Amino acid sequence: MLARLSIRDIVLIERLDIDFARGLAVLTGETGAGKSILLDAFALALGGRGDSGLVRHGAEQGQVTAVFDVPKKHPAAKILADNGLDDSGEMILRRIQFADGRTRAYLNDQIISVQTLKAVGSALVEIHGQHDERALVDAATHRRLLDAFAGLDKEVVALEDLWGARKTARDDLEEHRAGMERAAREADYLRHASDELSKLSPQTGEETALAERRTAMMQGEKIAQDLREALEAVGGNHSAVPALAAAVRRLERRAANSPKLVEPAVRAIDAAINSLEEAEQHLNAALVAADFDPAELERIEERLFALRAASRKYSTAVDDLAALAERFKADVALIDAGAERLKVLEKAAAAADGAYATAAQKVSVARAKASERLNKAVNAELAPLKLERAKFMTQVESDVASPGPQGIDRVEFWVQTNPGTRPGPLMKVASGGELSRFLLALKVVLSDRGSAPTLVFDEIDTGVGGAVADAIGARLARLAGKVQVMAVTHAPQVAARADQHLLISKASLDKGKRVATRVAALADEHRREEIARMLAGAEITAEARAAAERLLRAATA
């Protein structure tokens, strides 16, 4: 439920903080006091369209914050989870409107998109007025409301799962059929290509490895002679190593007599011998690497020719030939084994169709029965609302040829406003005042199902009075026993039934140079005075005060 609404610098509102409680809260005040401004500000916090005109003159920005206490497992919590937002049980929706037209949205102090804010706001609050029954425009909403009334939510979720399984089974079947048809059209070519590539057996990266090996072999042939000559100089018959080793031995025998003269030279010659021996090892390794079999080079060149020829023939890179070979092989296998696989998929698709059809038919029957109960319940609410000659009808049209995730039914609310007139869709047949009362009757019947936790009714009692206004107030009070209700009203019969009465007024500031909207919570004497004003108008009489007192006593009786 809405716990607190804070507004800063919106039109005529400079600073406003309102705490709300459970039950029925009414907002009253003279025409032009700012009731519509308050609702526009609230709608902004719920994700409504922004407008630079909402910012108070002289301010750079306006801000609206709505704080909600939300029970666990509420649908709004899932929206937060889907968007990676924290859910602490309390939801703080905040919207900043800048004077240049930009807006910024926050949820629990985390910046979010306006679309996300609107989704959360729609799950928490419904705002309804004579000309704002958007929830009733979409026939999908009618289906959802009927399902909520019938208690079919779990069955519909299961039906959506069956629809998904049905779609998957059909997609698998169609994909397999398409593959079989493609393979059948190219059967001879596929078998030839598959055999050819299987014999070739290309490997990913093979071309690069072969080309590098061929280059190394061709370069090795050119430098092999130089390597052999260098090896002969380092370790052959003309090598200096034996002579140097003999010289070292002679010097070592003299080292005892003149160590300072001999030892540096011995170390240097030892290093030279080691370097020459290391060079000999490298030269031997290089000769081994450079040595090649001409037949091997020929085989490499033939393999490269075959791979590149296949690449040109199949218009694909050499490295992609292996994957192409696997695809051809799979297509051939599809031809050979496709018929058996097709039977399996056809059976699975038929089973998925059957499971969905059975569940959809069961839900359809339940909807038809529930529609009769809903009609009876709503029609029972119409007479006190001065719609005694009207009739509410729930149209459930089933079409097995047009299934969908929620079944085979199209649900739409129809009404007949007078006997003998043609029934039609609620939104097209009912007038503005009638529409509001039909909506109220629906909401009373569906108060504990398919409803947001906070409902706002904007002057749905316009154009009615006396017993009808009292009936509207009684139904709003009943509705407030299940959900939080806020009502902007001009009817004293409605105001008298409120659990919380808020008075909206304008106050002059700066010696009359500007005005600001104020909201005050009324109780006891002040509340009676406001209801008397609503009854009498500009001049409040003793009779009006007495009538107000009677309304208040009757509301609590």
Order of alpha helices (4+ residues) and beta strands (2+ residues): beta-beta-beta-alpha-beta-alpha-beta-beta-beta-alpha-beta-alpha-alpha-alpha-alpha-alpha-alpha-alpha-alpha-alpha-beta-beta-beta-alpha-alpha-beta-alpha-beta-alpha-beta-beta-alpha-alpha
